[in-house]
Amino acid sequence: MYAEQTRADLVTAARKLFVDNGFADTSVEAITGAARVSKGTFYSHFPDKKAMFAELYTELLQQVGALGDATCEALRASEPDQPAITAVADLTHAFLRRTIDDPLHRELMAQAP
């Protein structure tokens, strides 16, 4: 349980620092300092900073996937005379809203390529 909390603390610290400073300007030392753990602890959970980024990006993709699943459910539940484009528009709006409202989403989308 302690290891899970430590990993969660590292992820939380990295999330904030990536948003505040960007990926390139965030060091492992900054992440470990914010999480109040040693660099050795960081490396026992992640092989490098890129792996940390990949975990956050995977989390983001799962959230976007959940939006897609919700859209599919809305399509299945919609009335036959309701156009499918409505559900697709809702998904697009939700994705764009997340991009506007969530600084981590913006940072990950900008840094991922």
Sequence and secondary structure as in RCSB ss.txt:
>XXXX:A:sequence
MYAEQTRADLVTAARKLFVDNGFADTSVEAITGAARVSKGTFYSHFPDKKAMFAELYTELLQQVGALGDATCEAL
RASEPDQPAITAVADLTHAFLRRTIDDPLHRELMAQAP
>XXXX:A:secstr
 HHHHHHHHHHHHHHHHHHHH STT  HHHHHHHHT  HHHHHHH SSHHHHHHHHHHHHHHHHHHHHHHHHHHH
HHS TTS HHHHHHHHHHHHHHHHHH HHHHHHHHH  
